[in-house]
Amino acid sequence: RSRLLLDWRCEPSPLQQRLLCACRPREMEAVLASLRRMSTGYGSQLGAEVLAQWEEVVAVEGASENFLGVAILTFAECAVDGDASIDTLPMKRDALIGLEQCLACASNCMPPDALGRLQGSVLERTLRKFDEAGDSIAALASQHLLMPGASRASTVDGLQAVLCLLLRCVGAEHITGREVLDLCRGDAALAVAMLTEALATPMPARLPQWHVRLAVLLQQLTTMDCCVSLMQRANPGIDFNNTPMEELHARQAVHCHALAMSFVQFDTVDRSLKAAEAPDQRQPVLTALLRALHNLVAGPSLVESGKQLSRAMALDFSRFGYRFLAPLVRKLADTGRSLDSARLLRMACRMLSWLLVHGEGEGQSFLAESLRPLASEWTMRCNNAGAPPTSVMSLLGLAASCGALNGDWPGSAALLAELPGLVHKLLIYQANSDGIGNPWRRCLGPLTGDGTDALAAWGVLVPEPCSLEDDDDDEYAGGYGDEAEEDDGVADDVEGIHAEGMLVEHSDIMCTECGRPDSIGNYGEGYFDNLWYCRRCWSLWQQAPPEQQGLSPWSAEAEPSSSSPYLAAAVEQLGAARLLLLAPGRLRCGVSGRLLAEAPVRVPGCDDAVCTVAFERASLERWHRRSKGRCPVTGQLLDMRMAIDASPMLEEVVAYLYQSMTV
């Protein structure tokens, strides 16, 4: 103890002493709990000595900067070198968590100069000497991340603590997606899981933009810069000047596919939306999420990642689309004359259009049906608000791709009445823009086959190629502002959504599907008895077509050949990301594509499938509700009570993971 005290020489002033005594009990108890774990759980002599002094000092005169420094030195020594008697990875992980708890405690109640001394100690004694211990902790997390029944929160909490320490001691402006990949030793799936779990945690002390920063880091993982970082890690001598662009695009497509699978596997979109509930961070979090999704699907070569996310967004669109996206786009339409607003609006339209294009071959139109009333309203709103014609073109292309220009759906009359004047205005703009290129090519984005035909029927001949990205937005720099996004309350007034044939309760009830309260709706039937659904979600299901085609299966049972370009690019991915990419289709949920991890089931239609297929119960339930009770394999009516347990599939998943780790 005396040796440690000599390492931290500072006498707290009376003011510092009073401030530190005012630390919240919750934070102080968290530090005490970590010290007890080090002492009793791992037999650490250093932890026992510090714990004894901590309890004595706190009981008599309260904690001091002097003692917090000693505790930090103890945790740092255990995190980097381990104790003389025991050197285990769990102890290193808990020591890192203890370090973050000490700094969080100090951040709330210590003057800046004292806090700076503590942060400098952590930086010098832990973060600069963390390579070997960090490699071991990241490797262990990669091995356990996908195991059925494993807790993701406890798997990544050590790395999450290191991220907090880096943000505190190095500065948020110096931590980018590349640093997150380095922290996770090149495992993109582990990086996504860590950031996703961190989004669900309360904001740490003195990290006010915590959730916004996490959302931006997730977006940075989807950029070409992080893909290049992985290429350099896999092949340090790579010469990008002599690498064909086709090969670079193929590698980027695999990287995006690994990230898309990770987004679905770890519920990243759902966690991001929960973080966006806070009004002061709603717009920056949503903007980062939209940008990340755009990077993963916006391109003709990103078919696999686009297909994966298209299914996920189609089944969970109610909360994402109506609760968050609709108010944001309305505000962007109203302020569309701003350059940043117009670019963000076009980027959102392009992202949704790519999701429609990639999901076009799936044989299901859930996403298009959900987007029709929204795209119709957005187009009219943007046109009436006097937004730039380029923004109106983007929205018109989205409306065409989702079928909003057809007159065969409820609520189409309003848009069809405005369409002649709107198209005439855009054609005049096109005629006056001959000198700066065809605006339709730059602004429409990708179109489905039905979208191209619908525009042609109104005299808009889309030039080829129509799937080029909007180059004008590639260097989009705005969108991470702090302006809060307000819900204007119009989301429940979408045309075609009414209360006829529904129940009216005395008070609002939380909708099981989208999470919004509503007093008008219906209770589910049969398997979903006693579950409340708002008028919008209920109407969407009731409007589902009488028959739906089944979903196509995922990747083939056999692994790609050794000469496959996909396999060659997948090898660059490390850890859990590689395991997700190379997982056989029979081990993935037939609806979501997630690696089976909990409650796998089979339905009678599985016997008619061309290959072995199973489902996670939660994903199957979402499909069942959205498809009006249809089987995802056969498209026929399905009673969810006929779903049978398929838990032996989890044993196959574990066997695949262990076998892949030893190769």
C-alpha positions as CSV (number, residue, x, y, z in Angstrom):
1,R,0.0,0.0,0.0
2,S,2.8,2.4,0.8
3,R,4.4,1.7,-2.6
4,L,1.1,2.6,-4.3
5,L,0.7,5.8,-2.2
6,L,4.2,6.9,-3.2
7,D,3.1,6.6,-6.8
8,W,0.3,9.1,-6.3
9,R,1.4,12.2,-4.3
10,C,-1.2,14.8,-3.9
11,E,-2.9,16.4,-0.9
12,P,-6.6,17.2,-1.5
13,S,-7.7,20.7,-0.6
14,P,-10.7,21.1,1.7
15,L,-12.8,22.0,-1.3
16,Q,-11.8,18.9,-3.2
17,Q,-12.5,16.8,-0.1
18,R,-16.0,18.2,0.3
19,L,-16.7,17.8,-3.5
20,L,-15.6,14.1,-3.5
21,C,-17.7,13.3,-0.4
22,A,-20.7,14.5,-2.4
23,C,-20.3,11.7,-5.0
24,R,-23.5,10.0,-5.7
25,P,-23.9,6.8,-3.6
26,R,-24.6,4.7,-6.7
27,E,-21.3,5.6,-8.3
28,M,-19.4,5.0,-5.0
29,E,-21.1,1.7,-4.5
30,A,-20.1,0.6,-8.1
31,V,-16.5,1.3,-7.4
32,L,-16.7,-0.6,-4.1
33,A,-18.3,-3.6,-5.8
34,S,-15.5,-3.7,-8.4
35,L,-12.9,-3.6,-5.6
36,R,-14.7,-6.5,-3.8
37,R,-14.6,-8.5,-7.0
38,M,-10.9,-7.9,-7.4
39,S,-10.3,-8.9,-3.8
40,T,-12.7,-11.8,-3.1
41,G,-13.5,-13.0,-6.6
42,Y,-9.9,-13.1,-7.9
43,G,-7.9,-13.1,-4.8
44,S,-6.0,-9.9,-5.6
45,Q,-3.8,-8.8,-2.7
46,L,-3.7,-5.3,-4.1
47,G,-7.4,-5.1,-4.3
48,A,-7.7,-6.3,-0.7
49,E,-5.4,-3.6,0.5
50,V,-7.1,-0.8,-1.4
51,L,-10.5,-2.1,-0.3
52,A,-9.5,-2.0,3.4
53,Q,-8.3,1.6,3.1
54,W,-11.3,2.6,1.0
55,E,-13.8,1.4,3.7
56,E,-11.8,3.0,6.5
57,V,-11.4,6.4,4.8
58,V,-15.0,6.6,3.5
59,A,-16.4,5.6,6.9
60,V,-14.4,8.3,8.8
61,E,-13.7,11.3,6.5
62,G,-14.9,10.4,3.0
63,A,-13.0,9.7,-0.1
64,S,-10.2,11.8,-1.4
65,E,-8.4,12.4,-4.7
66,N,-5.4,10.8,-3.1
67,F,-7.3,7.6,-2.5
68,L,-9.0,7.6,-5.9
69,G,-5.6,7.8,-7.4
70,V,-4.5,4.7,-5.5
71,A,-7.6,2.8,-6.6
72,I,-6.9,3.8,-10.2
73,L,-3.3,2.6,-10.0
74,T,-4.5,-0.7,-8.6
75,F,-7.1,-1.3,-11.3
76,A,-4.5,-0.2,-14.0
77,E,-1.9,-2.7,-12.7
78,C,-4.5,-5.5,-12.7
79,A,-5.8,-4.6,-16.2
80,V,-2.4,-4.5,-17.9
81,D,-0.1,-6.9,-16.0
82,G,-2.4,-8.9,-13.8
83,D,-1.7,-9.8,-10.2
84,A,1.3,-11.8,-9.2
85,S,-0.9,-14.7,-8.0
86,I,-3.5,-14.7,-10.8
87,D,-3.6,-13.5,-14.3
88,T,-7.0,-14.1,-15.9
89,L,-8.9,-12.3,-18.6
90,P,-12.1,-11.9,-16.5
91,M,-10.0,-10.0,-13.9
92,K,-8.5,-7.7,-16.6
93,R,-12.0,-7.0,-17.9
94,D,-13.4,-6.2,-14.5
95,A,-10.3,-4.0,-13.7
96,L,-11.1,-2.0,-16.9
97,I,-14.7,-1.6,-15.7
98,G,-13.4,-0.5,-12.4
99,L,-11.2,2.1,-14.0
100,E,-14.1,3.6,-15.9
101,Q,-16.2,3.7,-12.7
102,C,-13.4,5.6,-10.9
103,L,-13.2,8.2,-13.7
104,A,-17.0,8.5,-13.9
105,C,-17.1,9.0,-10.1
106,A,-14.4,11.6,-10.3
107,S,-15.9,13.4,-13.3
108,N,-19.0,14.2,-11.3
109,C,-17.3,15.8,-8.3
110,M,-13.7,16.8,-8.9
111,P,-12.2,20.0,-10.3
112,P,-10.8,19.9,-13.8
113,D,-7.1,19.9,-12.7
114,A,-7.6,16.9,-10.4
115,L,-9.7,15.0,-13.1
116,G,-6.9,15.7,-15.6
117,R,-4.3,14.1,-13.4
118,L,-6.4,11.0,-13.0
119,Q,-7.1,10.8,-16.7
120,G,-3.4,11.2,-17.4
121,S,-2.6,8.4,-15.1
122,V,-5.1,6.0,-16.8
123,L,-3.7,7.0,-20.2
124,E,0.0,6.3,-19.3
125,R,-0.5,3.3,-17.1
126,T,-3.3,1.4,-19.0
127,L,-4.1,2.6,-22.5
128,R,-0.5,2.9,-23.7
129,K,0.3,-0.6,-22.5
130,F,-3.0,-2.3,-23.5
131,D,-2.0,-4.1,-26.7
132,E,-1.4,-7.6,-25.4
133,A,-4.3,-7.6,-22.9
134,G,-6.6,-5.9,-25.4
135,D,-5.9,-8.6,-28.0
136,S,-6.8,-11.3,-25.5
137,I,-10.0,-9.6,-24.3
138,A,-11.1,-8.9,-27.9
139,A,-10.3,-12.5,-29.0
140,L,-12.3,-13.9,-26.1
141,A,-15.3,-11.6,-26.9
142,S,-15.2,-12.7,-30.5
143,Q,-15.4,-16.3,-29.5
144,H,-18.4,-15.9,-27.2
145,L,-20.3,-13.2,-29.1
146,L,-22.4,-15.5,-31.3
147,M,-22.8,-18.4,-28.8
148,P,-26.5,-19.2,-28.2
149,G,-27.5,-18.1,-24.7
150,A,-24.5,-15.8,-24.3
151,S,-25.1,-12.4,-22.8
152,R,-23.9,-9.8,-25.3
153,A,-23.8,-7.1,-22.6
154,S,-21.3,-9.1,-20.4
155,T,-19.4,-10.2,-23.5
156,V,-18.5,-6.6,-24.6
157,D,-18.6,-4.7,-21.4
158,G,-14.8,-4.8,-21.0
159,L,-14.3,-3.3,-24.5
160,Q,-17.1,-0.8,-23.9
161,A,-15.2,0.4,-20.7
162,V,-12.1,0.9,-22.8
163,L,-14.0,2.9,-25.3
164,C,-15.3,5.2,-22.5
165,L,-11.7,5.6,-21.2
166,L,-10.5,6.5,-24.7
167,L,-13.2,9.1,-25.1
168,R,-12.4,10.6,-21.7
169,C,-8.6,10.5,-21.9
170,V,-7.9,11.0,-25.6
171,G,-10.9,13.0,-26.7
172,A,-14.0,12.1,-28.7
173,E,-12.7,14.0,-31.8
174,H,-9.7,11.6,-32.0
175,I,-11.7,8.4,-31.8
176,T,-13.1,7.3,-35.2
177,G,-14.4,4.1,-36.7
178,R,-10.8,3.0,-37.5
179,E,-9.9,3.2,-33.8
180,V,-13.0,1.2,-32.9
181,L,-12.0,-1.5,-35.4
182,D,-8.5,-1.5,-33.9
183,L,-9.9,-1.9,-30.4
184,C,-11.9,-4.9,-31.6
185,R,-8.9,-6.3,-33.5
186,G,-10.5,-6.0,-36.9
187,D,-13.7,-7.8,-36.0
188,A,-16.4,-5.7,-37.6
189,A,-19.2,-7.7,-36.0
190,L,-17.7,-7.3,-32.5
191,A,-17.4,-3.5,-33.1
192,V,-21.1,-3.3,-34.1
193,A,-22.1,-5.4,-31.1
194,M,-20.1,-3.2,-28.7
195,L,-21.5,0.0,-30.0
196,T,-25.0,-1.4,-30.1
197,E,-24.9,-2.5,-26.5
198,A,-23.4,0.8,-25.5
199,L,-26.4,2.6,-27.1
200,A,-28.6,0.9,-24.6
201,T,-26.6,2.0,-21.5
202,P,-27.2,5.3,-19.6
203,M,-25.1,8.2,-20.6
204,P,-21.8,8.0,-18.6
205,A,-20.8,11.0,-16.4
206,R,-19.3,13.9,-18.3
207,L,-19.9,12.3,-21.8
208,P,-22.9,14.4,-22.8
209,Q,-22.9,13.4,-26.5
210,W,-22.5,9.7,-25.7
211,H,-25.3,8.3,-27.8
212,V,-24.7,10.7,-30.7
213,R,-21.0,9.8,-30.7
214,L,-21.9,6.0,-30.8
215,A,-24.3,6.5,-33.7
216,V,-21.6,8.4,-35.6
217,L,-19.0,5.7,-34.9
218,L,-21.5,3.1,-36.3
219,Q,-21.9,5.2,-39.4
220,Q,-18.1,5.5,-39.8
221,L,-17.8,1.7,-39.7
222,T,-19.8,1.6,-42.9
223,T,-17.5,3.9,-44.9
224,M,-14.9,2.9,-47.4
225,D,-12.2,4.1,-45.0
226,C,-12.9,1.3,-42.5
227,C,-13.1,-1.2,-45.4
228,V,-9.6,-0.1,-46.5
229,S,-8.4,-0.5,-43.0
230,L,-9.5,-4.1,-42.9
231,M,-7.8,-4.7,-46.3
232,Q,-4.5,-3.3,-44.9
233,R,-4.8,-5.4,-41.8
234,A,-5.4,-8.6,-43.9
235,N,-2.7,-7.7,-46.4
236,P,-0.2,-5.1,-45.1
237,G,1.6,-4.9,-48.5
238,I,-1.5,-4.3,-50.6
239,D,-1.0,-1.8,-53.5
240,F,-4.2,0.0,-54.1
241,N,-2.9,1.6,-57.2
242,N,-2.6,-1.8,-58.9
243,T,-5.8,-3.3,-57.5
244,P,-8.6,-3.3,-60.0
245,M,-11.7,-1.3,-59.0
246,E,-13.9,-4.3,-59.5
247,E,-11.9,-6.1,-56.8
248,L,-12.2,-3.2,-54.4
249,H,-15.9,-3.0,-55.0
250,A,-16.3,-6.7,-54.4
251,R,-14.4,-6.4,-51.1
252,Q,-16.5,-3.4,-50.1
253,A,-19.7,-5.4,-50.9
254,V,-18.5,-8.2,-48.5
255,H,-17.7,-5.7,-45.8
256,C,-21.1,-4.1,-46.1
257,H,-22.7,-7.6,-46.0
258,A,-20.9,-8.4,-42.8
259,L,-22.0,-5.1,-41.3
260,A,-25.6,-5.6,-42.5
261,M,-25.7,-9.1,-40.9
262,S,-24.3,-7.6,-37.7
263,F,-26.9,-4.8,-37.7
264,V,-29.7,-7.5,-37.9
265,Q,-28.0,-10.0,-35.5
266,F,-27.6,-7.4,-32.7
267,D,-30.8,-5.3,-33.3
268,T,-28.7,-2.2,-34.0
269,V,-31.6,-0.2,-35.6
270,D,-33.9,-0.9,-32.7
271,R,-31.2,0.2,-30.2
272,S,-30.5,3.4,-32.2
273,L,-34.2,4.3,-32.2
274,K,-34.3,3.9,-28.4
275,A,-31.4,6.3,-28.2
276,A,-33.3,8.7,-30.5
277,E,-36.2,8.9,-28.1
278,A,-34.4,11.8,-26.3
279,P,-35.6,15.0,-28.1
280,D,-32.2,16.7,-27.8
281,Q,-30.4,13.9,-29.7
282,R,-33.1,12.6,-32.0
283,Q,-32.1,14.3,-35.2
284,P,-28.3,13.6,-35.0
285,V,-28.8,10.0,-34.1
286,L,-31.4,9.5,-36.8
287,T,-29.2,11.2,-39.4
288,A,-26.2,9.0,-38.5
289,L,-28.5,5.9,-38.7
290,L,-29.8,6.9,-42.1
291,R,-26.3,7.6,-43.4
292,A,-25.1,4.1,-42.2
293,L,-28.1,2.4,-43.8
294,H,-27.5,4.3,-47.0
295,N,-23.8,3.2,-47.1
296,L,-24.8,-0.4,-46.7
297,V,-27.5,-0.6,-49.4
298,A,-26.8,2.2,-51.9
299,G,-25.3,0.5,-54.9
300,P,-26.1,-2.2,-57.4
301,S,-23.3,-4.4,-56.0
302,L,-24.7,-4.3,-52.5
303,V,-27.4,-6.9,-53.2
304,E,-26.8,-9.2,-50.3
305,S,-26.6,-6.5,-47.6
306,G,-29.6,-4.7,-49.2
307,K,-31.7,-7.9,-49.2
308,Q,-30.8,-8.5,-45.6
309,L,-31.8,-5.0,-44.4
310,S,-34.8,-4.8,-46.7
311,R,-36.4,-7.8,-44.9
312,A,-35.6,-6.4,-41.5
313,M,-36.9,-2.9,-42.3
314,A,-40.1,-4.3,-43.9
315,L,-41.0,-6.3,-40.8
316,D,-40.2,-3.5,-38.3
317,F,-41.2,-0.5,-40.3
318,S,-44.0,0.8,-38.1
319,R,-41.7,2.1,-35.3
320,F,-38.9,3.3,-37.6
321,G,-41.1,4.7,-40.3
322,Y,-44.0,6.3,-38.5
323,R,-42.5,7.2,-35.1
324,F,-39.1,8.6,-36.3
325,L,-38.6,8.8,-40.1
326,A,-42.0,10.5,-41.0
327,P,-41.6,13.5,-38.6
328,L,-38.0,14.0,-39.7
329,V,-38.8,13.9,-43.4
330,R,-41.7,16.3,-42.8
331,K,-39.4,18.8,-41.2
332,L,-36.8,18.4,-44.0
333,A,-39.5,19.0,-46.5
334,D,-40.6,22.2,-44.7
335,T,-37.1,23.4,-44.5
336,G,-36.0,22.0,-47.9
337,R,-34.5,25.2,-49.2
338,S,-31.6,24.7,-46.8
339,L,-28.7,22.9,-48.6
340,D,-28.1,20.4,-45.8
341,S,-31.8,19.6,-45.4
342,A,-32.2,19.0,-49.2
343,R,-29.1,16.7,-49.2
344,L,-30.3,14.7,-46.2
345,L,-33.8,14.4,-47.7
346,R,-32.4,13.1,-51.0
347,M,-30.1,10.7,-49.2
348,A,-33.1,9.3,-47.2
349,C,-35.1,8.8,-50.3
350,R,-32.2,7.1,-52.1
351,M,-31.7,4.8,-49.1
352,L,-35.4,3.8,-49.1
353,S,-35.4,3.4,-52.9
354,W,-32.4,1.0,-52.8
355,L,-34.2,-1.1,-50.1
356,L,-37.2,-1.4,-52.4
357,V,-35.0,-2.3,-55.4
358,H,-33.0,-5.0,-53.4
359,G,-36.2,-6.4,-52.0
360,E,-38.0,-6.4,-55.3
361,G,-37.0,-10.0,-56.0
362,E,-38.3,-11.3,-52.7
363,G,-41.8,-11.7,-53.8
364,Q,-43.2,-9.6,-50.8
365,S,-44.3,-6.0,-50.9
366,F,-44.5,-5.2,-47.2
367,L,-42.0,-2.3,-47.3
368,A,-43.7,-0.8,-50.4
369,E,-47.1,-1.0,-48.8
370,S,-45.9,0.7,-45.7
371,L,-44.2,3.5,-47.7
372,R,-47.0,4.4,-50.1
373,P,-49.0,6.7,-47.8
374,L,-45.8,8.3,-46.4
375,A,-44.1,8.8,-49.8
376,S,-47.4,10.3,-51.2
377,E,-47.7,12.7,-48.3
378,W,-44.0,13.7,-48.4
379,T,-44.1,14.4,-52.2
380,M,-47.1,16.7,-51.9
381,R,-45.7,18.4,-48.8
382,C,-42.3,19.0,-50.4
383,N,-43.9,20.3,-53.6
384,N,-46.3,22.7,-51.7
385,A,-43.5,24.0,-49.4
386,G,-41.5,25.2,-52.4
387,A,-38.6,22.8,-52.0
388,P,-35.9,22.6,-54.7
389,P,-37.1,20.5,-57.7
390,T,-34.2,18.1,-57.1
391,S,-35.8,17.1,-53.7
392,V,-39.2,16.8,-55.3
393,M,-37.7,14.5,-58.0
394,S,-36.2,12.2,-55.4
395,L,-39.5,11.9,-53.5
396,L,-41.4,11.3,-56.8
397,G,-39.0,8.5,-57.6
398,L,-39.6,6.9,-54.2
399,A,-43.3,7.3,-54.6
400,A,-43.2,5.6,-58.0
401,S,-41.0,2.7,-56.8
402,C,-43.4,1.9,-53.9
403,G,-46.5,2.1,-56.1
404,A,-47.9,5.4,-54.8
405,L,-48.5,6.6,-58.4
406,N,-51.0,3.8,-59.0
407,G,-54.6,4.4,-58.3
408,D,-55.3,1.0,-56.7
409,W,-54.6,1.8,-53.1
410,P,-56.6,3.8,-50.5
411,G,-55.5,7.4,-50.3
412,S,-54.0,7.7,-53.8
413,A,-56.6,10.3,-54.9
414,A,-54.9,13.3,-53.4
415,L,-51.5,12.6,-55.0
416,L,-53.0,11.8,-58.4
417,A,-54.9,15.1,-58.3
418,E,-51.6,17.1,-57.9
419,L,-49.5,14.9,-60.1
420,P,-50.2,16.6,-63.5
421,G,-49.1,20.0,-62.3
422,L,-46.2,18.6,-60.3
423,V,-44.8,16.6,-63.3
424,H,-45.3,19.6,-65.6
425,K,-43.2,21.8,-63.2
426,L,-40.4,19.2,-63.1
427,L,-40.3,18.8,-66.9
428,I,-40.0,22.5,-67.2
429,Y,-37.1,22.4,-64.8
430,Q,-35.5,19.6,-66.8
431,A,-35.8,21.6,-70.0
432,N,-34.0,24.5,-68.4
433,S,-31.2,22.3,-67.0
434,D,-29.8,20.9,-70.2
435,G,-26.5,22.6,-69.6
436,I,-25.9,21.0,-66.2
437,G,-26.8,17.4,-67.1
438,N,-30.0,15.5,-66.8
439,P,-31.5,16.1,-63.3
440,W,-33.6,13.0,-63.4
441,R,-30.5,10.8,-63.6
442,R,-28.9,12.6,-60.6
443,C,-32.0,12.8,-58.4
444,L,-34.3,9.9,-59.0
445,G,-31.9,7.3,-57.7
446,P,-32.8,3.6,-58.3
447,L,-36.2,2.6,-59.5
448,T,-38.1,-0.7,-59.4
449,G,-39.5,-2.0,-62.6
450,D,-43.0,-0.8,-61.6
451,G,-41.6,2.6,-60.7
452,T,-40.0,3.0,-64.1
453,D,-43.3,2.1,-65.8
454,A,-45.3,4.4,-63.6
455,L,-43.1,7.4,-64.4
456,A,-43.1,6.6,-68.1
457,A,-46.9,6.6,-68.0
458,W,-46.7,10.3,-66.8
459,G,-44.3,11.3,-69.5
460,V,-41.1,11.0,-67.5
461,L,-38.6,9.0,-69.5
462,V,-35.8,7.9,-67.1
463,P,-32.4,7.9,-68.8
464,E,-30.1,5.0,-68.5
465,P,-28.5,4.1,-66.3
466,C,-31.2,5.0,-63.7
467,S,-29.4,3.3,-60.7
468,L,-26.5,5.7,-60.4
469,E,-26.0,7.3,-57.0
470,D,-26.5,11.0,-56.6
471,D,-23.0,12.2,-56.9
472,D,-24.0,15.6,-55.7
473,D,-24.5,14.1,-52.2
474,D,-21.5,11.9,-51.9
475,E,-19.5,14.5,-49.9
476,Y,-22.5,15.3,-47.6
477,A,-21.0,17.0,-44.6
478,G,-24.0,18.1,-42.6
479,G,-26.7,16.3,-40.7
480,Y,-25.1,15.8,-37.3
481,G,-26.6,19.0,-35.8
482,D,-28.1,19.2,-32.4
483,E,-31.4,20.5,-33.5
484,A,-34.2,18.5,-31.8
485,E,-36.7,16.8,-34.0
486,E,-40.3,17.4,-33.0
487,D,-43.1,15.0,-33.6
488,D,-45.7,17.1,-35.3
489,G,-48.5,14.7,-34.5
490,V,-49.5,14.1,-38.2
491,A,-48.3,10.5,-38.2
492,D,-51.7,9.2,-37.1
493,D,-53.5,11.2,-39.8
494,V,-52.2,9.3,-42.9
495,E,-54.9,8.8,-45.4
496,G,-56.5,5.4,-45.4
497,I,-56.0,4.9,-41.7
498,H,-59.3,5.3,-39.9
499,A,-61.2,3.9,-36.9
500,E,-64.0,2.0,-38.7
501,G,-64.5,-1.4,-37.2
502,M,-62.0,-0.8,-34.4
503,L,-62.3,-0.6,-30.6
504,V,-62.1,2.7,-28.7
505,E,-60.6,2.5,-25.3
506,H,-60.9,5.0,-22.5
507,S,-57.2,5.7,-22.4
508,D,-54.1,5.2,-24.7
509,I,-52.6,1.7,-24.7
510,M,-49.1,1.0,-25.9
511,C,-49.1,-0.7,-29.4
512,T,-47.4,-4.1,-29.3
513,E,-45.9,-3.6,-32.8
514,C,-44.8,0.1,-33.1
515,G,-44.6,1.1,-29.4
516,R,-46.8,4.2,-29.8
517,P,-49.8,4.8,-27.5
518,D,-53.2,4.9,-29.1
519,S,-56.8,4.6,-27.7
520,I,-58.1,3.3,-31.1
521,G,-57.2,-0.1,-32.4
522,N,-57.9,-3.8,-31.9
523,Y,-56.8,-6.7,-29.8
524,G,-55.1,-9.6,-31.6
525,E,-56.7,-12.9,-32.2
526,G,-55.7,-16.5,-31.6
527,Y,-52.0,-16.8,-31.0
528,F,-51.8,-13.0,-30.5
529,D,-54.9,-12.8,-28.2
530,N,-54.9,-9.9,-25.6
531,L,-52.1,-8.0,-27.5
532,W,-53.1,-4.4,-28.4
533,Y,-52.4,-3.0,-31.8
534,C,-52.9,0.7,-32.9
535,R,-55.1,1.6,-35.8
536,R,-52.2,2.1,-38.2
537,C,-50.6,-1.3,-37.5
538,W,-53.9,-3.1,-37.6
539,S,-54.9,-1.4,-40.9
540,L,-51.6,-2.4,-42.5
541,W,-52.1,-6.0,-41.7
542,Q,-55.8,-5.9,-42.7
543,Q,-54.8,-4.4,-46.1
544,A,-52.3,-7.2,-46.8
545,P,-53.1,-9.0,-50.1
546,P,-54.9,-12.4,-49.7
547,E,-51.9,-14.3,-50.9
548,Q,-48.2,-13.7,-50.5
549,Q,-45.3,-15.5,-52.1
550,G,-43.0,-17.2,-49.7
551,L,-39.5,-15.9,-48.9
552,S,-36.6,-17.2,-50.8
553,P,-34.0,-19.2,-48.8
554,W,-30.7,-17.8,-47.7
555,S,-27.3,-18.9,-48.9
556,A,-26.9,-22.4,-50.2
557,E,-26.0,-25.3,-47.8
558,A,-22.6,-25.8,-49.3
559,E,-19.8,-23.4,-48.4
560,P,-18.4,-21.3,-51.3
561,S,-15.6,-22.9,-53.2
562,S,-12.0,-21.9,-52.5
563,S,-11.9,-20.0,-55.8
564,S,-15.0,-17.9,-55.0
565,P,-14.3,-14.2,-55.0
566,Y,-16.8,-13.9,-52.1
567,L,-14.8,-16.3,-50.0
568,A,-11.5,-14.6,-50.8
569,A,-13.0,-11.3,-49.6
570,A,-14.7,-12.9,-46.6
571,V,-11.3,-14.1,-45.3
572,E,-10.4,-10.5,-44.8
573,Q,-13.1,-10.3,-42.2
574,L,-12.0,-11.5,-38.7
575,G,-13.7,-13.1,-35.7
576,A,-17.4,-13.1,-35.5
577,A,-17.8,-11.1,-38.8
578,R,-16.3,-14.0,-40.7
579,L,-18.4,-16.5,-38.8
580,L,-21.6,-14.6,-39.8
581,L,-20.6,-14.4,-43.4
582,L,-19.7,-18.1,-43.8
583,A,-22.6,-19.5,-41.8
584,P,-24.6,-22.1,-43.8
585,G,-28.1,-21.0,-44.7
586,R,-29.7,-23.8,-42.6
587,L,-28.3,-22.2,-39.5
588,R,-29.8,-18.8,-40.2
589,C,-33.4,-17.8,-39.5
590,G,-35.4,-18.2,-42.6
591,V,-37.1,-14.7,-42.1
592,S,-34.5,-12.4,-40.7
593,G,-31.3,-14.1,-41.7
594,R,-29.9,-14.0,-38.2
595,L,-27.7,-16.8,-37.0
596,L,-30.0,-18.9,-34.8
597,A,-29.4,-17.9,-31.2
598,E,-32.7,-18.3,-29.3
599,A,-36.0,-20.1,-29.5
600,P,-35.7,-21.8,-32.9
601,V,-38.8,-23.3,-34.3
602,R,-40.1,-25.1,-37.4
603,V,-43.5,-24.9,-39.1
604,P,-45.2,-27.6,-41.2
605,G,-44.2,-25.8,-44.4
606,C,-40.6,-26.4,-43.6
607,D,-41.0,-29.9,-44.9
608,D,-41.8,-28.5,-48.4
609,A,-38.8,-26.2,-48.5
610,V,-36.0,-27.0,-51.0
611,C,-33.5,-27.0,-48.1
612,T,-33.5,-27.2,-44.4
613,V,-35.0,-24.1,-42.8
614,A,-35.8,-23.0,-39.3
615,F,-36.9,-19.7,-37.7
616,E,-36.4,-17.7,-34.6
617,R,-39.8,-17.5,-32.9
618,A,-39.7,-13.7,-32.5
619,S,-39.0,-13.2,-36.3
620,L,-41.6,-15.7,-37.3
621,E,-44.2,-13.9,-35.2
622,R,-43.4,-10.6,-36.8
623,W,-43.7,-12.2,-40.3
624,H,-47.0,-13.9,-39.2
625,R,-48.5,-10.6,-38.1
626,R,-47.3,-8.6,-41.1
627,S,-48.4,-11.2,-43.7
628,K,-51.9,-11.6,-42.2
629,G,-51.2,-15.1,-40.9
630,R,-49.3,-16.6,-43.8
631,C,-46.5,-19.2,-43.8
632,P,-43.2,-17.7,-45.0
633,V,-42.3,-20.9,-46.9
634,T,-45.6,-21.8,-48.6
635,G,-47.6,-18.5,-48.4
636,Q,-50.5,-20.4,-47.1
637,L,-52.4,-19.8,-43.8
638,L,-50.5,-20.7,-40.7
639,D,-51.6,-21.3,-37.2
640,M,-48.6,-20.2,-35.0
641,R,-49.6,-22.8,-32.4
642,M,-48.4,-25.4,-34.9
643,A,-44.8,-24.1,-34.7
644,I,-42.7,-26.8,-33.0
645,D,-39.5,-26.5,-31.0
646,A,-36.2,-26.9,-33.0
647,S,-33.7,-26.5,-30.2
648,P,-31.4,-29.1,-31.6
649,M,-30.5,-26.5,-34.2
650,L,-28.7,-24.6,-31.5
651,E,-26.4,-27.5,-31.0
652,E,-25.6,-27.4,-34.7
653,V,-24.9,-23.7,-34.4
654,V,-22.5,-24.3,-31.4
655,A,-20.8,-27.1,-33.4
656,Y,-20.3,-24.8,-36.4
657,L,-18.9,-22.0,-34.3
658,Y,-16.4,-24.3,-32.5
659,Q,-15.3,-26.0,-35.7
660,S,-14.8,-22.6,-37.4
661,M,-12.8,-21.2,-34.6
662,T,-10.3,-24.1,-34.7
663,V,-9.7,-23.9,-38.4
